[in-house]
Structure formats: C-alpha cells, structure tokens
Amino acid sequence: MQSKGNQRRWLLWIVLLATAAASAEASAQQDQAQQQIQHQLQQQQQSSANPDAPKGLSAAYLDCRKQASGVYDQQRCIERERRAQEDRMARAYDTLRYRLSGSDRAKLMDAQYTWQQSDAQAGDLDKALGGGAKAAALQRAEAALERINARANELEKYARR
C-alpha cells in the first residue's frame, strides 16, 4: 500500500514540475513578446520624432550626436549606439534562430556568418582606404554603425513575418 502512495507522490511531483516548466516557458515567451513590442514602439516614436533619421537608430543616439562638441564626443556616441545595435541585431537573430528549424535555421546561420565576414571585409577596406585622420576614423565608425543597423533592421523584418 505504501508503494502506491509513494508512486502517487512521485507522480504528483512530476506533474507539478512539468506544470512549472510549462509556466516558465510561457512566461519567457510573454517577456520576449513584450520586449519586441516595446522595441517597435521605440522605433515608431523615433521615426515620428525625426523622420529624416535612419530607421532603427535610437533617439538617444540622435540627441547625443546633436550635443557632441567634437570628434571624440561623436565617436563615443557612435560606439554606444553600435553596441546597442549589435544587441538589437543579436536579439533579432536569436528570435529567428529559435523560431526556425532544420534547413531554414542552417540557412539563417550561414547567412549571418556570411554577413559577419562581409562586414569585417568592409571594415578592413574602410580602414585601408580611409587613412589615419580623425575624420576618417569617424566615417569608418559611422559606416560600421550603418551596416549593423541595416542588418538589425533586416533581421527584425524577417522576425515579424
């Protein structure tokens, strides 16, 4: 009789653990959906606040660039935004990677690897052709930011489908 009681307790524990795991997964999916909605709202607010600004760049970056007094301040703004855009690109990539499976996931991973190689080559070319002047370094940083922003926009577009 006691073994049946133990079996019931174990079964109850298994059911409780499965329920907790399902609840945690649902909560994580809800959090991810909320983050995507917040990000889209930020983009909409940014684009309505400054219609000439490239899509995807943060309002904080645009304000920082307006207030920057010299090349170093501008480079700091660009570097901060580059990190934000890399995070945005990584989130969109991860969203797609977890959503896709099989050959579609492999194609995404190959495409991202190819993009990374292309981005590195473009950076090397910018460096080789740009010289060592401060203005050239600023232009290289802006070009890198534009490439990352464009890729993040592209991945987010795929994630919305």
LINPE-V729993 format. One record per pair of residues at least 6 apart in sequence whose ideal C-beta (glycine too) atoms are under 6 Angstrom apart, sorted by sequence separation. I is the first residue (numbers start at 0). J is the second residue. D is the distance in whole Angstrom. If there is no record, write none. Layout:
i=I j=J d=D
i=I j=J d=D
//
This chain:
i=67 j=73 d=4
i=129 j=135 d=4
i=99 j=107 d=6
i=52 j=61 d=6
i=67 j=76 d=6
i=129 j=139 d=5
i=49 j=61 d=6
i=64 j=76 d=5
i=95 j=107 d=6
i=45 j=58 d=5
i=63 j=76 d=4
i=125 j=139 d=4
i=125 j=142 d=6
i=92 j=111 d=6
i=60 j=80 d=4
i=122 j=143 d=6
i=57 j=83 d=6
i=118 j=146 d=5
i=114 j=150 d=6
i=88 j=147 d=6
i=91 j=151 d=6
i=85 j=147 d=6
i=88 j=150 d=6
i=92 j=154 d=5
i=95 j=157 d=6
i=70 j=133 d=5
i=77 j=140 d=4
i=81 j=144 d=5
i=84 j=147 d=4
i=88 j=151 d=4
i=91 j=154 d=4
i=95 j=158 d=5
i=73 j=137 d=6
i=80 j=144 d=6
i=84 j=148 d=5
i=87 j=151 d=5
i=91 j=155 d=5
i=94 j=158 d=5
i=74 j=140 d=6
i=70 j=137 d=6
i=77 j=144 d=5
i=84 j=151 d=5
i=91 j=158 d=5
i=56 j=148 d=6
i=55 j=148 d=5
i=55 j=151 d=6
i=55 j=152 d=5
i=54 j=152 d=6
//
